[in-house]
Amino acid sequence: MNTIEKLRDYIYKYAKEYGYEVPDAILAQAITESGINGSGLSNKYNNWWGMKAGADWKGKTVTLKTREEYVKGVLTPIYAKFRVYENTEQGVIGYFEFLKYTRYKDVKNAKSVEDFAEKIRSAGWATSFSYRESIIKNYNKYVKNYAENTTKDKESVKEAVKLLQQRLNEYGDYKLAVDGIIGPKTTEAYNKYRRS
């Protein structure tokens, strides 16, 4: 399961609850921080956005080696304390809680992926000089394509179910609606047909 599959539903749920309009940008930021298949910090500690543990953090922490770009093009290795979350959902909630810090207040007003990427970079989320561009690139490469492919997949499944319903109606007297929805009647008819 990749980063998109692990996080997408939680991000959409909590973005709405916390009042953010660009959940796909938040997903692209998670990919920017953790990669498409996650990282040690995300997969083991459920911290998908590289949130560090400041003095006010009372939860669990882990100290890991990371890199910061204090000078353009120069990655400086450092050890930093990161927040640890019990599970993926808690990590997503933790992200939205982290965004409540005053310096991130403008991020909530973002109306597009580009706007979000600029606001989160300007607020100082990361030291990377190319952080904005990386978020946009990951959105275009992974998130946008995933959303488009998921829609196509759902349409393909719906067409396959319609065909199944037509065939069941032809082979038996099931009188199913040919709507592409796998409801109780379609399931019952299919199971009955398989047993015959």
Residue frames relative to the residue before (quaternion, step in Angstrom):
aa qw qx qy qz dx dy dz
M 1.0000 0.0000 0.0000 0.0000 0.00 0.00 0.00
N 0.2792 -0.7862 0.5267 0.1628 3.60 -0.72 1.02
T 0.7615 -0.3917 0.2676 0.4417 3.55 -1.36 0.12
I 0.6439 0.5250 -0.3319 0.4466 3.60 0.91 -0.86
E 0.6931 0.4857 -0.2840 0.4507 3.58 0.82 -1.00
K 0.6676 0.5063 -0.3025 0.4544 3.60 1.03 -0.75
L 0.8115 0.3587 -0.1360 0.4408 3.57 0.88 -0.95
R 0.5410 0.6991 -0.3947 0.2505 3.57 1.01 -0.82
D 0.7082 0.4615 -0.2862 0.4511 3.62 0.69 -1.00
Y 0.6564 0.5012 -0.3130 0.4691 3.58 0.98 -0.82
I 0.6476 0.5144 -0.3272 0.4570 3.59 0.92 -0.85
Y 0.6600 0.5030 -0.3176 0.4589 3.59 0.89 -0.87
K 0.6498 0.5262 -0.3129 0.4505 3.57 0.94 -0.89
Y 0.7744 0.3764 -0.2065 0.4648 3.58 0.67 -1.08
A 0.5463 0.5758 -0.4157 0.4440 3.62 1.12 -0.41
K 0.6553 0.5032 -0.3058 0.4731 3.56 0.97 -0.86
E 0.6755 0.5031 -0.2961 0.4504 3.59 0.88 -0.94
Y 0.7414 0.3965 -0.2183 0.4953 3.59 1.00 -0.81
G 0.5417 -0.6800 0.3660 0.3321 3.60 1.27 -0.01
Y 0.4604 0.6518 -0.4718 0.3749 3.60 1.06 0.70
E 0.3371 -0.7939 0.4847 0.1456 3.56 -0.87 1.01
V 0.7515 0.3731 -0.2046 0.5043 3.61 1.19 -0.25
P 0.0503 -0.8424 0.5362 0.0167 3.61 0.50 1.14
D 0.6035 0.5626 -0.3690 0.4279 3.61 1.07 -0.58
A 0.6183 0.5298 -0.3396 0.4708 3.59 1.12 -0.64
I 0.6337 0.5239 -0.3190 0.4713 3.57 1.05 -0.79
L 0.6310 0.5152 -0.3156 0.4866 3.57 1.06 -0.76
A 0.6485 0.5042 -0.3116 0.4776 3.59 0.98 -0.84
Q 0.6237 0.5224 -0.3445 0.4685 3.60 1.05 -0.65
A 0.6278 0.5284 -0.3367 0.4618 3.61 1.00 -0.79
I 0.6484 0.4975 -0.3136 0.4834 3.60 1.01 -0.80
T 0.6179 0.5407 -0.3386 0.4595 3.59 1.04 -0.78
E 0.7191 0.4455 -0.2441 0.4741 3.59 0.94 -0.88
S 0.8337 0.2573 -0.0847 0.4812 3.60 0.85 -0.96
G 0.4992 -0.6455 0.4403 0.3746 3.60 1.20 -0.28
I 0.6479 -0.5461 0.3635 0.3870 3.57 -1.21 0.42
N 0.7594 0.3164 -0.1993 0.5324 3.61 1.10 -0.51
G 0.6204 -0.5645 0.3331 0.4307 3.54 1.24 0.37
S 0.3037 -0.7127 0.6022 0.1929 3.53 -1.40 0.01
G 0.7048 -0.4116 0.3298 0.4744 3.56 -1.24 -0.06
L 0.6585 0.5162 -0.3046 0.4552 3.58 0.96 -0.87
S 0.7193 0.4344 -0.2624 0.4744 3.58 0.91 -0.84
N 0.7194 0.4696 -0.2684 0.4359 3.58 0.77 -1.00
K 0.7538 0.3738 -0.2083 0.4987 3.58 0.99 -0.75
Y 0.8129 0.2718 -0.1025 0.5048 3.59 0.99 -0.86
N 0.4186 -0.7604 0.4207 0.2639 3.61 1.32 0.17
N 0.4946 0.5954 -0.4534 0.4420 3.55 1.12 0.75
W 0.1230 -0.8610 0.4934 0.0126 3.55 0.07 1.37
W 0.7385 0.4099 -0.2155 0.4901 3.59 1.22 -0.38
G 0.5074 -0.6824 0.4127 0.3263 3.61 1.20 0.27
M 0.2535 0.7977 -0.5119 0.1933 3.58 1.05 0.72
K 0.3148 -0.7625 0.5405 0.1654 3.51 -0.69 1.13
A 0.4325 -0.6860 0.5300 0.2477 3.54 -1.26 0.52
G 0.1702 -0.7900 0.5849 0.0699 3.55 -0.44 1.25
A 0.7624 -0.3865 0.2725 0.4417 3.55 -1.35 -0.04
D 0.6844 0.4970 -0.2905 0.4474 3.60 1.11 -0.61
W 0.5474 0.6136 -0.4006 0.4042 3.62 1.25 -0.19
K 0.1791 -0.8172 0.5446 0.0588 3.58 -0.70 1.13
G 0.5689 0.6164 -0.3735 0.3961 3.59 1.26 -0.11
K 0.7311 -0.3869 0.3226 0.4601 3.53 -1.36 -0.22
T 0.1253 -0.7795 0.6096 0.0710 3.54 -1.25 0.54
V 0.1218 -0.7351 0.6556 0.1221 3.50 -1.37 0.23
T 0.2821 -0.7413 0.5849 0.1698 3.57 -1.03 0.81
L 0.0394 0.8047 -0.5848 0.0944 3.53 -0.71 1.16
K 0.5101 -0.6093 0.5074 0.3331 3.52 -1.28 0.43
T 0.0417 0.7753 -0.6279 0.0543 3.56 -1.00 0.87
R 0.3544 -0.7141 0.5517 0.2452 3.56 -1.29 -0.07
E 0.1348 -0.7694 0.6211 0.0644 3.53 -1.08 0.81
E 0.2873 -0.7501 0.5735 0.1606 3.57 -1.12 0.72
Y 0.0568 -0.8281 0.5576 -0.0120 3.57 0.23 1.31
V 0.7366 0.2192 -0.1255 0.6274 3.55 1.23 -0.67
K 0.5599 -0.6414 0.4038 0.3348 3.57 -0.81 1.00
G 0.8358 0.1753 -0.1732 0.4907 3.52 -0.83 1.15
V 0.6868 0.4321 -0.2773 0.5146 3.61 1.26 -0.11
L 0.1673 -0.7908 0.5847 0.0695 3.58 -0.56 1.19
T 0.1631 -0.7986 0.5776 0.0453 3.53 -0.68 1.20
P 0.3258 -0.7507 0.5349 0.2105 3.61 -0.64 1.04
I 0.0490 0.7767 -0.6257 0.0536 3.57 -1.00 0.89
Y 0.3557 -0.6563 0.5997 0.2883 3.54 -1.35 0.13
A 0.0020 -0.8037 0.5939 -0.0360 3.57 -0.90 0.94
K 0.4287 -0.6623 0.5521 0.2697 3.53 -1.28 0.54
F 0.1131 -0.8024 0.5855 0.0230 3.55 -0.80 1.08
R 0.5501 -0.5991 0.4755 0.3352 3.55 -1.23 0.54
V 0.1978 -0.7544 0.6167 0.1071 3.56 -1.15 0.71
Y 0.1211 -0.7881 0.6016 0.0474 3.58 -0.98 0.90
E 0.6051 -0.6165 0.3897 0.3194 3.54 -1.14 0.74
N 0.8007 -0.0488 0.0704 0.5929 3.59 1.03 -0.77
T 0.7347 -0.4275 0.2902 0.4396 3.55 -1.30 0.16
E 0.6660 0.5068 -0.3206 0.4435 3.58 0.83 -0.92
Q 0.6536 0.4999 -0.3177 0.4711 3.61 0.94 -0.82
G 0.6203 0.5419 -0.3351 0.4574 3.58 1.09 -0.67
V 0.6501 0.4966 -0.3122 0.4829 3.58 1.02 -0.78
I 0.6377 0.5037 -0.3270 0.4824 3.59 0.93 -0.85
G 0.6360 0.5445 -0.3202 0.4433 3.57 0.98 -0.88
Y 0.6146 0.5459 -0.3379 0.4584 3.57 1.07 -0.75
F 0.7008 0.4592 -0.2824 0.4672 3.57 0.80 -0.98
E 0.6124 0.5222 -0.3445 0.4833 3.59 1.11 -0.59
F 0.6200 0.5475 -0.3284 0.4561 3.59 1.05 -0.81
L 0.6532 0.5305 -0.3106 0.4420 3.59 1.04 -0.79
K 0.5418 0.6230 -0.3999 0.3979 3.60 1.25 -0.13
Y 0.4666 0.6483 -0.4688 0.3771 3.61 1.23 -0.20
T 0.6321 -0.5980 0.3536 0.3432 3.56 -0.98 0.95
R 0.6571 0.5427 -0.3326 0.4038 3.59 0.89 -0.83
Y 0.7122 0.4337 -0.2562 0.4889 3.62 1.20 -0.42
K 0.3420 0.7917 -0.4685 0.1915 3.62 1.24 0.06
D 0.6714 0.5073 -0.3133 0.4400 3.63 0.99 -0.71
V 0.5237 0.6458 -0.4105 0.3745 3.60 1.20 -0.44
K 0.6178 0.5789 -0.3350 0.4135 3.57 1.06 -0.77
N 0.6795 0.5023 -0.2792 0.4561 3.59 1.17 -0.55
A 0.4158 0.7277 -0.4625 0.2892 3.60 1.25 -0.04
K 0.2043 -0.8053 0.5520 0.0708 3.56 -0.95 0.97
S 0.7722 0.1856 -0.1189 0.5960 3.59 1.27 -0.13
V 0.6689 -0.4735 0.3746 0.4337 3.56 -1.28 0.22
E 0.6619 0.5124 -0.3024 0.4561 3.58 0.91 -0.91
D 0.6521 0.5121 -0.3000 0.4717 3.56 0.98 -0.89
F 0.6412 0.5166 -0.3148 0.4722 3.58 0.96 -0.88
A 0.6670 0.5173 -0.3013 0.4435 3.58 0.85 -1.02
E 0.6650 0.4908 -0.3013 0.4755 3.58 0.96 -0.82
K 0.6806 0.4940 -0.2967 0.4525 3.60 0.88 -0.92
I 0.6782 0.4778 -0.3084 0.4654 3.63 0.88 -0.82
R 0.6347 0.5113 -0.3225 0.4813 3.59 1.09 -0.70
S 0.6738 0.5051 -0.2916 0.4537 3.57 0.89 -0.96
A 0.6536 0.5115 -0.3088 0.4646 3.58 1.10 -0.65
G 0.5383 -0.6744 0.3690 0.3452 3.59 1.29 -0.12
W 0.2200 0.8017 -0.5325 0.1593 3.60 1.10 0.56
A 0.8135 0.0759 0.0042 0.5765 3.58 0.91 -0.92
T 0.4810 -0.6637 0.4869 0.3019 3.56 -1.23 0.42
S 0.4682 0.6950 -0.4365 0.3275 3.60 1.24 -0.24
F 0.4211 -0.7146 0.5039 0.2412 3.55 -0.86 0.97
S 0.7346 0.3786 -0.2191 0.5187 3.60 1.20 -0.46
Y 0.2519 0.8214 -0.4866 0.1586 3.60 1.23 0.40
R 0.6332 0.5324 -0.3270 0.4568 3.61 0.94 -0.90
E 0.6932 0.4807 -0.2752 0.4612 3.57 0.81 -1.03
S 0.6335 0.5402 -0.3301 0.4448 3.59 1.04 -0.74
I 0.6366 0.5151 -0.3284 0.4707 3.60 0.98 -0.79
I 0.6711 0.4916 -0.2964 0.4691 3.58 0.86 -0.96
K 0.6393 0.5250 -0.3238 0.4592 3.60 0.96 -0.86
N 0.6923 0.4683 -0.2836 0.4701 3.61 0.87 -0.91
Y 0.5826 0.5435 -0.3748 0.4740 3.58 1.11 -0.55
N 0.7123 0.4631 -0.2624 0.4575 3.58 0.77 -1.05
K 0.7042 0.4794 -0.2688 0.4494 3.58 0.96 -0.83
Y 0.8282 0.2423 -0.0908 0.4972 3.59 0.85 -0.94
V 0.7532 0.4344 -0.2467 0.4280 3.57 0.57 -1.16
K 0.6717 0.4987 -0.2976 0.4601 3.58 0.80 -0.98
N 0.6804 0.4805 -0.2840 0.4749 3.59 0.88 -0.94
Y 0.6289 0.5369 -0.3369 0.4503 3.59 0.99 -0.79
A 0.6596 0.5055 -0.3062 0.4644 3.58 0.91 -0.91
E 0.6680 0.4936 -0.3012 0.4684 3.59 0.94 -0.88
N 0.6815 0.4841 -0.2901 0.4659 3.60 0.93 -0.87
T 0.6147 0.5446 -0.3465 0.4534 3.59 1.05 -0.73
T 0.6408 0.5134 -0.3172 0.4745 3.57 1.00 -0.84
K 0.6556 0.5016 -0.3106 0.4714 3.61 0.94 -0.87
D 0.6382 0.5303 -0.3218 0.4560 3.59 0.99 -0.85
K 0.6544 0.5107 -0.3144 0.4605 3.59 0.93 -0.87
E 0.6430 0.5144 -0.3188 0.4693 3.58 1.02 -0.80
S 0.6425 0.5244 -0.3167 0.4603 3.59 1.00 -0.82
V 0.6495 0.5079 -0.3100 0.4733 3.57 0.97 -0.87
K 0.6423 0.5271 -0.3265 0.4506 3.58 0.93 -0.87
E 0.6586 0.4979 -0.3093 0.4718 3.60 0.97 -0.83
A 0.6405 0.5183 -0.3243 0.4647 3.60 1.01 -0.77
V 0.6497 0.5034 -0.3151 0.4745 3.60 0.99 -0.79
K 0.6161 0.5365 -0.3448 0.4623 3.60 1.02 -0.73
L 0.6461 0.5113 -0.3093 0.4747 3.56 0.97 -0.88
L 0.6331 0.5227 -0.3205 0.4725 3.59 0.97 -0.85
Q 0.6633 0.5050 -0.3064 0.4594 3.59 0.90 -0.90
Q 0.6282 0.5254 -0.3311 0.4686 3.60 1.01 -0.80
R 0.6782 0.4964 -0.2868 0.4598 3.57 0.89 -0.99
L 0.6425 0.5135 -0.3263 0.4659 3.59 0.95 -0.80
N 0.6452 0.5099 -0.3159 0.4731 3.58 1.01 -0.78
E 0.6552 0.5105 -0.3091 0.4632 3.59 1.06 -0.75
Y 0.7570 0.4108 -0.2085 0.4635 3.58 0.90 -0.92
G 0.7897 0.1421 -0.0815 0.5912 3.57 1.17 -0.35
D 0.5135 -0.6362 0.4760 0.3241 3.54 -1.21 0.22
Y 0.1690 0.8461 -0.4869 0.1358 3.56 0.75 1.10
K 0.1768 -0.8277 0.5095 0.1548 3.61 1.18 -0.58
L 0.2143 0.7941 -0.5299 0.2068 3.55 0.88 1.03
A 0.4683 -0.6016 0.5547 0.3335 3.54 -1.21 0.55
V 0.2917 -0.7428 0.5758 0.1778 3.58 -0.89 0.92
D 0.2331 0.8124 -0.4835 0.2278 3.53 0.37 1.34
G 0.5051 -0.6793 0.4129 0.3361 3.59 1.26 -0.06
I 0.5840 0.5656 -0.3670 0.4521 3.58 1.27 0.21
I 0.2988 -0.7466 0.5676 0.1766 3.56 -0.80 1.01
G 0.0716 0.8052 -0.5784 0.1094 3.54 0.04 1.33
P 0.7613 -0.3810 0.2543 0.4590 3.58 -1.28 -0.07
K 0.6549 0.5154 -0.3298 0.4436 3.62 0.96 -0.76
T 0.6501 0.4999 -0.3153 0.4776 3.58 0.97 -0.82
T 0.6496 0.5166 -0.3121 0.4623 3.59 0.94 -0.89
E 0.6649 0.5031 -0.2986 0.4644 3.57 0.91 -0.93
A 0.6651 0.5011 -0.3023 0.4639 3.58 0.93 -0.90
Y 0.6472 0.5200 -0.3151 0.4599 3.56 0.96 -0.84
N 0.6691 0.4916 -0.2952 0.4726 3.59 0.89 -0.94
K 0.6394 0.5195 -0.3184 0.4690 3.60 1.01 -0.82
Y 0.6500 0.5203 -0.3035 0.4634 3.57 0.98 -0.90
R 0.6543 0.5183 -0.3058 0.4580 3.61 0.96 -0.87
R 0.6870 0.4820 -0.2841 0.4637 3.59 1.02 -0.76
S 0.6368 0.5606 -0.3377 0.4077 3.61 1.16 -0.47
